[in-house]
Amino acid sequence: MVKKKITNEDLALMMKKGFDGIDERFVRLEGGQGEMKADIQELKTGQEDIKLRLDQAAWRFEMQDLEKRVEVLEKHTGVKTAK
């Protein structure tokens, strides 16, 4: 088997090809990061919307407590409301 001698120029060309490939992958990676940042921001906005809605929602246990209190007041005052 005959071995080919690799010159410094050959080695430099091989390294350049390898670095060129890495450069292209970094460009694709940077493009993907922009998409991920947009997706994360969309998720944060959605979470903030959900939190606002939950903060403004009447919780079921609060409603049940209020219903009991109204019933006690109705019995005490003799007022009945239709259900």
C-alpha positions in Angstrom: 0.0 0.0 0.0 1.4 3.3 -1.1 1.0 6.2 1.4 0.4 9.6 0.0 2.3 12.3 1.7 0.1 15.1 3.0 1.5 18.5 2.6 0.9 21.5 4.8 -1.3 22.9 2.0 -3.4 19.7 1.9 -3.8 19.8 5.6 -4.8 23.5 5.5 -7.4 22.7 2.8 -8.8 19.8 4.9 -9.0 22.1 8.0 -10.7 24.8 5.9 -13.4 22.4 4.7 -14.0 21.3 8.2 -14.3 24.9 9.5 -16.6 25.8 6.6 -19.0 23.0 7.6 -19.0 24.2 11.2 -19.8 27.8 10.1 -22.8 26.6 8.2 -24.0 24.6 11.2 -23.7 27.6 13.4 -25.8 29.7 11.0 -28.5 27.1 11.1 -28.3 26.9 14.9 -28.6 30.6 15.3 -31.7 30.6 13.1 -33.2 27.9 15.3 -32.5 29.9 18.4 -34.6 32.8 17.1 -37.5 30.5 16.6 -37.1 29.0 20.1 -36.9 32.4 21.7 -40.2 33.4 19.9 -41.8 30.1 21.1 -40.7 30.7 24.7 -42.0 34.2 24.6 -45.3 32.9 23.3 -45.5 30.4 26.2 -44.7 33.2 28.7 -47.4 35.3 27.3 -49.9 32.4 27.5 -48.9 31.7 31.1 -49.4 35.4 32.0 -52.9 35.3 30.4 -53.8 32.1 32.3 -52.6 33.7 35.6 -54.7 36.8 35.0 -57.8 34.7 34.3 -57.2 32.5 37.4 -56.7 35.6 39.6 -60.0 37.0 38.4 -62.0 33.7 38.5 -64.4 33.0 41.4 -63.2 29.7 42.9 -65.7 27.0 43.5 -65.0 26.8 47.3 -65.5 30.6 47.6 -68.8 30.3 45.8 -70.0 27.5 48.1 -69.0 29.5 51.2 -70.9 32.5 49.9 -74.0 30.4 49.1 -74.0 29.1 52.7 -73.7 32.6 54.1 -76.6 33.8 52.0 -78.7 30.9 53.1 -78.0 31.8 56.8 -78.9 35.4 56.1 -82.1 34.4 54.2 -83.2 32.2 57.1 -82.4 34.9 59.7 -84.3 37.7 57.8 -87.1 35.4 56.5 -86.3 36.3 52.9 -86.3 33.5 50.3 -84.9 33.8 46.8 -85.7 31.5 43.9 -83.0 29.1 42.9 
